[in-house]
Amino acid sequence: MHTTTIVGRVGSDPKPLGQVGCYFSIATERYNGGTKQRETTWSRCKAFGKTAETCQKYVTKGRLVGVVAHYEVSKYKDSTGADREDHSFVIDNLELMPDGKQHAPDPNAAPDPNGVW
């Protein structure tokens, strides 16, 4: 199995994927010396089981994350019956990276009994 490491910012809050998963995209940037501009690559990522639970609880748009994932191609038929492919990375390991930003608690969340959000 081929694995890759992706470190970047989450493009949107995770969305449900069936009963046991979620998906979101990670943006990574690189500097192109030829054009002297930054280029952004978006990687679609999927998570399942406990990793999906962690993503849905802690991963939010703009959050810096690191993932170790394997590449997957899923084939399906669209609504017109045409063959399609979905290319994505399935997360094997997730790391919530410190990024210097304060991630404020949800103002609608109730504090826990110890007074911690």
C-alpha positions in Angstrom: 0.0 0.0 0.0 1.3 3.5 -0.9 1.0 6.1 1.8 1.5 9.8 1.8 1.7 12.5 4.4 -0.3 15.7 3.9 0.0 18.8 6.1 -2.2 21.7 5.4 -5.4 23.7 6.3 -8.9 22.2 6.2 -11.1 23.7 3.5 -14.4 23.1 5.2 -15.9 21.4 8.2 -16.1 17.6 7.8 -19.3 16.3 6.1 -20.9 13.0 6.9 -20.1 10.0 4.7 -22.5 7.2 5.4 -23.1 6.1 9.0 -19.4 5.7 10.0 -17.4 8.2 8.1 -16.7 11.8 7.0 -14.9 13.7 4.3 -13.2 17.1 3.9 -10.4 18.7 1.8 -7.0 19.8 2.8 -5.2 22.7 1.1 -1.5 22.6 0.7 0.7 25.3 -0.8 4.0 25.3 -2.6 6.1 28.0 -4.1 6.7 27.7 -7.8 10.1 29.2 -8.5 9.5 29.5 -12.2 6.3 31.6 -11.9 7.3 33.0 -8.5 3.8 32.4 -7.2 2.2 30.1 -4.6 0.2 27.2 -5.9 -2.5 25.5 -3.9 -3.3 21.8 -4.2 -6.6 20.4 -2.7 -6.6 16.8 -1.4 -10.0 15.2 -0.8 -9.7 13.1 2.4 -12.0 10.5 4.0 -12.0 9.2 7.5 -13.8 6.2 9.1 -14.5 4.8 12.6 -12.7 6.5 15.5 -10.8 8.7 13.2 -14.0 10.1 11.7 -15.4 10.7 15.2 -12.2 12.7 16.1 -12.5 14.7 12.8 -16.1 15.5 13.4 -15.4 16.6 16.9 -12.2 18.6 16.5 -11.5 19.4 12.8 -12.9 22.7 11.5 -12.4 24.9 8.5 -9.0 26.6 8.6 -7.5 24.1 11.1 -4.0 23.0 10.5 -3.8 19.2 10.3 -1.4 16.5 9.4 -2.6 13.2 8.0 -0.9 9.9 6.9 -3.2 8.4 4.3 -3.4 5.9 1.5 -4.7 6.7 -2.0 -8.0 5.2 -3.1 -10.0 5.2 -6.3 -13.7 4.3 -6.0 -15.7 3.6 -9.2 -19.4 4.3 -9.4 -22.1 5.2 -11.9 -23.6 8.7 -11.8 -27.3 9.6 -12.2 -27.0 9.3 -16.0 -25.5 5.8 -15.8 -22.0 7.0 -16.9 -19.0 5.4 -15.2 -17.2 7.8 -12.8 -14.2 7.6 -10.4 -13.7 9.2 -7.1 -10.0 9.9 -6.2 -9.3 10.5 -2.5 -7.0 9.8 0.4 -8.2 7.5 3.3 -6.8 8.8 6.6 -4.8 6.2 8.6 -3.5 8.7 11.1 -4.6 12.2 12.0 -2.7 14.9 13.9 -4.2 18.2 15.0 -1.3 20.6 14.5 -0.5 23.6 16.7 -0.8 26.7 14.4 -0.6 29.6 16.8 -4.3 30.4 16.3 -6.7 30.3 19.2 -9.6 27.9 18.5 -12.4 29.3 20.5 -14.9 27.0 22.1 -18.3 26.7 20.6 -20.4 29.5 22.2 -23.5 27.2 22.1 -21.7 24.3 23.8 -22.5 23.8 27.5 -19.5 23.8 29.8 -18.6 20.5 31.4 -19.2 20.0 35.2 -15.6 21.1 35.9 -16.2 24.5 34.2 -14.0 23.6 31.2 -15.3 24.1 27.7 
